[in-house]
Amino acid sequence: MAIIVETAQGLLEGFAKDGVLRFNGIPYAKPPVGALRWRVAVTPEPWTGIRDASRFGTIAPQLRSAAEALIGGTPGEQSEDCLYLNVWTPGTDGKRPVMVWIHGGAFVTGAGTIGTYNGKHLAACGDVVVVTINYRLGALGFLNLRDVTDGQHPACGVEGLMDQIAALRWVRENIAAFGGDPGKVTLFGESAGAMSIGALLAMPAARGLFQKAILQSGAAHIGKRRESSAKVARLMLDMLGVRDGSRLADVPLAAIIRAQADILNSRRNGGGLPFAPTIDGVLLPVRAIENVRAGSANGVAVLSGTTMEEWKLFTAARPKLRLMKAATLLKYAANLVGKDHADALLAAYGEGSNFERWNAIMTDRSFAVPSSRLLEAQAAHAPVFSYRFDWRSPLLGGVLGSCHALEIGFVFGTYNEKRAGLFFGSGTRADALSQAMMQSWIAFAHGKEPWPRYDAAKRATMIFGDGDPHVTNAPDDTRRAAWDMIPESRIGP
């Protein structure tokens, strides 16, 4: 059955499926092509007649990721013309809470069209409107050109985040036509999507566009120094053979993607996330966690957490690490936090093999500690809630453990669709786990407190695992406290 809605740009024709209404491939900005490449997103042009919203839009140019195959791959034709979003809604009447999903993928892969991100279950059982978005990735979304072209090109390395803000502005202006309340918007995202939300909490341009935020396996220790991002941009321009900033719009897309791949595989990229938001001093004024502490997101309720063994997603394909010696572990720890702090840090991680200890250290350094620091920072300004996800993947005999990205299918209720159950798991316990997580996320979006608040005294944390969800106080607190002695510049992805 065709459904017509009217947006600020024109009429859209959606359709009914799986008990909800769907509208796909909605442009929320002009195509960032030609002269608009590497420019801040601008309002889309209106159209005449009725636009078909039955198909997803094209997705951001990217290299395929082996890790994303675990959550269903990244389907869709790639194009620089990629600024599209999708809507699932129970109906076009009423004023429902809105949940806007920002996908992960290390800022270089992913799309809002991945099957695991299908919003049908959340919309149907939660009486919420679900929105998923695409945004520019990699060099096209996060390249600091301003500092390597002497200001000749204005791109400051935050354009991908500005895409997200453009999508949120579209939601504020149009979501009422889809039965959503623009005053009740909850952002939720995972990994780079959660880090994006951490940055949005700190960005003046995002203020007032959302009222709640759920950060899954990512927080606000985000923002590359301009000097660091400029080195990546210089490396990119050298590979492209470009010296004149005015020629950047003419560089073939294929050449950009090849250069991006070379940088991602190069030891000269500075490590970590070479394509990530830059602290430009204006759009992202400082490292995000600093602005959050100062109250940049005053009044925005935050729910944040991690999986128990995040880092195992990244070490599972490196079997030699399982033979790690104590001396190697010490060397890795010293490189990570400095020689002066390595012994004390290792003392807090005394259990398990050296391999298990390294996974725990990297899980905490990259995800769990940033999450707790965000909650501590925001607790002075709004209600905050903590969780930990302990369910283990059955794939490959369980070697992945409770790894990065494993909770996503349970949040969306898509954990057992097609071949997804091979990674996420299935059965009655998986069914119960998904229901518990979905209902908690939905309750939060509806303005309810899903479990006791997190504070520095008790550190109440909801544990989602193989048994009944339950709240425990201060889990892994010895490990968390060990990081208090380590400079904050060494914490985060």
C-alpha positions in Angstrom: 0.0 0.0 0.0 1.4 3.4 -1.0 1.7 6.1 1.6 2.2 9.8 0.7 3.8 12.3 3.1 4.7 15.9 2.5 8.2 17.2 3.4 9.7 20.6 3.0 11.3 19.5 -0.3 8.2 17.8 -1.7 6.0 14.7 -1.6 7.3 11.2 -0.8 5.7 7.9 -1.6 6.5 5.2 0.9 5.1 1.8 1.5 3.9 -0.6 4.3 5.9 -3.7 5.2 6.4 -5.8 8.3 3.7 -3.9 10.2 5.3 -0.4 9.8 5.6 2.3 7.1 8.9 2.7 5.3 10.4 5.6 3.5 13.9 5.0 2.0 16.5 7.0 0.2 15.3 10.5 1.3 17.8 13.2 0.4 18.7 15.4 3.4 21.2 17.5 1.6 22.4 18.4 -1.9 24.7 15.8 -3.4 28.2 16.7 -2.3 29.7 16.4 -5.7 31.6 18.7 -8.1 32.1 22.1 -6.4 30.4 20.8 -3.3 32.9 18.0 -2.7 34.6 18.5 0.7 32.1 21.3 1.5 29.7 21.5 4.4 26.3 20.0 3.5 23.6 22.3 2.2 19.8 22.1 2.1 18.5 19.8 -0.6 16.6 21.1 -3.6 12.9 20.7 -3.8 11.4 18.4 -6.3 8.1 18.4 -8.3 5.6 15.5 -8.3 5.9 12.5 -6.0 9.3 11.1 -5.2 9.5 7.3 -4.9 10.8 6.3 -1.5 10.8 2.6 -2.0 14.5 2.1 -2.6 17.6 2.9 -0.5 19.9 5.7 -1.7 23.4 5.2 -2.7 26.0 4.8 0.0 29.3 6.6 0.7 32.3 5.4 -1.2 34.4 3.0 0.8 36.4 -0.2 0.9 34.7 -3.3 1.9 35.3 -4.4 5.5 35.7 -8.0 6.6 34.4 -7.1 10.1 31.2 -5.7 8.6 30.5 -9.0 6.9 29.7 -10.3 10.5 26.8 -7.9 10.8 25.4 -8.5 7.3 27.8 -6.6 5.0 27.3 -3.2 3.5 24.9 -3.4 0.6 24.3 -0.7 -1.9 25.8 1.1 -4.9 28.5 3.6 -3.9 28.5 7.2 -5.0 29.7 10.6 -3.7 26.0 11.4 -3.9 25.3 9.6 -0.7 23.5 11.9 1.7 20.3 9.9 2.2 18.3 8.7 5.2 15.6 6.1 5.8 12.5 6.2 8.1 10.5 3.4 9.7 7.3 4.6 11.5 4.2 2.9 13.0 2.1 5.6 11.4 2.1 9.2 10.2 -0.3 10.4 12.9 0.6 11.3 16.4 3.9 12.6 17.9 6.2 9.7 18.7 9.7 9.7 20.1 12.3 9.6 17.3 15.5 7.4 17.4 18.2 8.4 14.9 20.9 5.8 14.3 24.5 6.8 13.3 26.4 3.8 12.0 29.9 2.8 12.8 32.8 1.6 10.7 36.0 3.5 11.9 34.8 6.5 9.9 35.7 4.7 6.7 33.0 2.1 6.2 29.3 1.4 6.8 25.9 2.7 5.8 22.5 3.2 7.3 21.2 0.5 4.9 22.9 -2.5 6.5 20.3 -5.1 7.2 21.1 -5.4 10.9 20.1 -1.7 11.2 16.5 -2.4 10.0 14.3 -0.3 12.2 11.1 -2.4 11.8 11.3 -4.2 15.2 12.0 -1.0 17.2 9.3 0.9 15.4 6.7 -1.8 15.7 7.1 -2.8 19.3 8.3 0.6 20.7 5.9 3.0 19.1 8.9 5.1 18.0 10.0 6.5 14.6 13.4 5.1 13.6 15.8 7.0 11.2 19.1 5.7 9.8 21.5 7.9 7.9 24.4 7.8 5.6 27.2 10.4 5.9 30.5 11.0 4.1 33.3 8.7 5.1 37.1 8.6 5.0 38.9 11.2 3.0 35.7 12.7 1.7 34.3 13.3 5.1 37.3 13.8 7.4 40.2 15.4 5.6 41.8 18.6 7.0 42.5 20.4 3.7 42.5 23.9 5.2 45.8 23.5 6.9 47.6 21.9 4.0 46.4 24.4 1.3 47.1 27.6 3.4 43.3 28.1 3.6 42.8 27.8 -0.1 40.3 25.0 0.6 38.0 25.4 3.6 37.5 21.7 4.4 38.5 21.3 8.1 38.1 17.6 8.6 34.6 17.8 10.3 32.5 17.6 7.2 31.2 14.1 8.0 29.9 15.3 11.3 28.3 18.3 9.6 26.5 15.8 7.4 25.1 14.2 10.6 24.0 17.7 11.8 22.3 18.3 8.4 20.4 15.1 8.8 19.3 16.1 12.3 18.1 19.5 11.0 16.1 17.6 8.4 14.6 15.5 11.2 13.7 18.6 13.1 12.0 20.2 10.1 10.3 17.1 8.6 9.8 14.2 11.1 6.3 15.4 12.2 5.0 14.4 8.8 6.1 10.8 9.7 4.4 10.8 13.1 7.5 11.8 15.0 8.1 14.5 17.7 11.0 16.8 16.7 11.3 17.7 20.4 11.9 14.1 21.5 14.9 12.9 19.5 17.3 10.2 20.8 20.6 9.6 19.0 22.0 6.1 19.1 25.1 4.7 17.5 27.9 2.2 17.8 31.7 2.5 17.5 32.5 5.5 15.2 28.7 6.2 15.3 28.9 6.5 19.1 32.1 8.6 18.8 30.3 10.8 16.4 27.6 11.3 19.0 30.3 12.0 21.6 31.5 14.8 19.3 27.9 16.1 18.6 27.5 16.4 22.4 30.4 18.9 22.3 29.5 20.8 19.0 27.7 24.1 19.2 26.1 23.5 15.8 24.3 20.4 17.2 22.9 22.0 20.3 19.1 21.5 20.6 18.9 19.0 17.8 18.5 16.0 20.1 17.5 15.5 23.7 18.9 12.1 24.5 21.9 10.0 23.4 22.9 6.4 23.5 26.5 5.6 22.9 27.4 2.0 22.2 31.1 1.2 22.3 32.3 4.7 21.7 32.4 7.9 23.7 33.7 11.5 23.7 37.5 11.0 23.7 37.4 12.0 20.1 39.0 14.7 18.0 42.4 14.7 16.2 44.8 17.5 16.7 45.1 19.8 13.6 48.8 19.0 13.2 48.0 15.2 13.2 45.1 15.4 10.7 47.2 17.8 8.5 49.9 15.1 8.1 47.2 12.7 6.9 45.9 15.3 4.4 49.4 16.1 3.2 50.0 12.4 2.6 46.8 12.2 0.7 47.6 15.1 -1.6 51.1 13.8 -2.2 49.6 10.5 -3.3 47.1 12.3 -5.6 49.9 14.5 -7.0 47.9 17.6 -6.1 49.5 20.9 -5.1 46.7 23.4 -6.0 43.7 23.3 -3.7 41.5 24.6 -6.5 42.0 21.3 -8.4 40.6 19.1 -5.7 37.1 19.0 -7.1 38.5 17.5 -10.3 40.4 14.5 -8.8 38.8 11.2 -9.9 37.0 9.4 -7.1 38.8 6.2 -7.8 42.1 7.9 -7.2 40.9 9.2 -3.8 39.7 5.8 -2.7 43.0 4.2 -3.8 45.0 6.8 -1.9 42.8 6.3 1.1 43.4 2.6 1.0 47.2 3.2 0.9 47.0 5.5 3.9 45.0 3.0 5.9 47.6 0.4 5.2 50.6 2.7 5.7 52.6 3.0 8.9 52.9 6.7 8.2 49.3 7.4 8.9 49.9 8.0 12.6 48.0 4.9 13.8 44.5 4.8 15.4 41.9 6.4 13.1 43.6 8.3 10.4 40.3 9.6 9.1 38.4 10.9 12.1 37.0 14.3 13.1 39.6 17.1 13.5 39.6 19.6 16.4 39.2 22.6 14.0 38.7 25.1 16.8 35.3 26.3 15.7 32.9 23.4 14.7 34.7 21.1 17.1 36.3 23.5 19.4 38.3 21.1 21.6 38.5 17.4 22.3 34.9 16.5 22.8 35.2 15.2 26.4 36.5 18.6 27.5 33.4 20.5 26.2 31.1 17.8 27.7 32.7 18.4 31.1 32.1 22.1 30.7 28.4 21.5 30.1 28.1 21.7 26.3 25.3 19.1 26.4 23.5 20.4 29.5 20.2 18.6 29.8 20.9 15.8 27.4 20.4 12.4 29.1 23.1 9.9 28.2 23.1 6.1 28.2 26.6 4.6 27.5 28.3 1.3 27.7 30.5 -1.3 26.0 30.8 -5.0 25.4 32.9 -7.0 27.9 35.6 -8.0 25.4 35.5 -5.4 22.7 39.1 -5.9 21.5 38.6 -9.6 20.6 37.0 -8.6 17.3 40.4 -7.1 16.3 42.7 -9.9 17.7 40.7 -12.9 16.6 42.4 -12.9 13.2 45.9 -12.7 14.8 46.4 -16.2 16.3 50.1 -15.5 17.1 49.0 -13.0 19.8 47.6 -16.0 21.8 51.3 -17.0 22.3 52.2 -13.6 23.7 55.0 -13.7 26.3 55.1 -11.5 29.5 57.9 -9.5 28.1 55.9 -8.7 24.9 52.9 -7.7 27.0 55.1 -5.3 29.0 56.5 -3.8 25.8 53.0 -3.3 24.4 51.8 -1.7 27.6 54.8 0.6 27.8 54.2 1.7 24.2 50.5 2.3 25.1 50.8 4.3 28.3 54.5 5.0 28.8 57.2 3.1 30.7 56.4 4.9 33.9 52.9 3.6 34.0 53.1 0.1 32.4 53.9 -2.0 35.5 51.2 -0.4 37.6 48.7 -0.9 34.8 49.6 -4.5 34.3 49.1 -5.1 38.1 45.5 -4.2 37.7 45.1 -6.9 35.0 46.5 -9.9 36.7 44.1 -12.6 35.6 44.2 -14.8 32.5 46.8 -15.3 29.8 48.9 -12.5 28.5 46.6 -12.6 25.4 43.5 -12.1 27.6 45.1 -9.4 29.6 46.0 -7.5 26.5 42.5 -7.7 25.2 41.2 -6.4 28.5 43.6 -3.5 28.5 42.8 -2.5 25.0 39.0 -2.9 25.6 39.3 -0.5 28.6 41.7 2.0 27.0 39.7 2.4 23.8 36.1 1.9 25.0 35.3 1.2 28.7 37.3 4.0 30.3 36.1 6.6 27.7 32.6 5.5 28.4 32.9 5.9 32.2 34.6 9.3 31.8 31.8 10.5 29.6 29.2 9.4 32.2 31.2 11.1 35.0 31.4 14.3 32.9 27.8 14.4 31.9 26.4 13.4 35.3 26.7 16.9 36.5 24.5 18.1 33.7 21.8 15.4 33.1 20.8 11.9 34.1 23.3 9.2 32.9 23.1 5.4 32.7 25.7 2.7 32.3 25.6 -0.8 30.8 27.9 -3.7 30.0 27.2 -6.4 27.4 28.5 -9.8 28.4 26.8 -12.1 25.8 29.4 -14.1 23.8 29.3 -14.9 20.1 29.1 -18.6 19.2 31.0 -18.0 15.9 34.3 -19.8 15.4 33.9 -21.8 18.6 33.5 -18.7 20.7 36.9 -17.1 20.0 35.3 -13.7 19.5 33.9 -13.7 23.0 31.8 -10.7 23.9 33.4 -8.6 21.1 32.9 -5.3 19.5 29.6 -4.8 17.5 28.0 -7.9 19.0 25.2 -6.0 20.8 23.9 -4.3 17.7 21.7 -7.1 16.4 20.1 -7.4 19.9 19.3 -3.7 20.0 17.6 -3.8 16.7 16.0 -7.2 17.1 17.7 -8.4 13.9 20.1 -10.8 15.6 18.7 -14.0 14.0 17.6 -12.8 10.5 19.1 -14.7 7.6 22.7 -15.7 8.6 23.1 -13.1 11.3 22.6 -15.7 14.1 26.0 -17.3 13.2 27.6 -14.2 14.7 25.1 -12.9 17.2 23.6 -16.2 18.4 20.1 -17.5 18.6 17.7 -19.4 20.8 15.4 -18.6 23.7 18.1 -16.9 25.7 19.0 -14.7 22.7 15.3 -13.9 22.3 15.0 -12.8 25.9 18.3 -10.7 25.7 17.1 -8.9 22.6 13.7 -8.1 24.1 15.4 -6.8 27.3 17.8 -4.5 25.3 15.1 -3.3 22.9 12.7 -2.4 25.7 15.4 -0.6 27.7 16.5 1.5 24.7 12.8 2.2 23.9 12.0 3.2 27.5 14.9 5.6 27.4 13.7 7.2 24.2 10.3 7.6 25.8 11.8 9.6 28.6 11.8 6.8 31.3 14.8 5.8 33.4 15.6 2.2 32.3 17.6 1.3 35.5 19.2 3.2 38.4 21.4 6.2 37.4 25.1 6.1 37.3 27.1 8.2 39.7 30.7 8.3 40.9 29.7 6.8 44.3 28.0 3.5 43.2 28.7 3.3 39.4 25.5 1.4 38.9 25.8 -0.7 35.7 23.2 -2.8 33.9 24.7 -6.2 32.8 23.2 -7.8 29.7 24.4 -11.3 29.3 23.4 -15.0 29.2 21.2 -14.7 32.3 18.6 -12.2 33.5 19.7 -8.6 33.1 20.8 -7.2 36.5 22.4 -4.1 38.0 25.8 -4.4 39.6 27.8 -1.6 41.3 31.3 -0.6 40.1 32.2 -3.6 37.9 35.9 -3.8 37.0 36.6 -0.9 39.3 40.2 -1.8 40.1 40.9 -1.7 36.3 39.0 1.5 35.9 40.9 3.2 38.7 44.3 2.1 37.3 43.7 4.5 34.4 43.2 7.4 36.7 47.0 7.6 37.0 47.5 7.7 33.2 47.5 10.9 31.2 44.2 11.4 29.4 45.9 12.0 26.1 46.7 8.3 26.1 43.1 7.2 26.6 40.7 6.7 23.7 40.8 5.2 20.2 
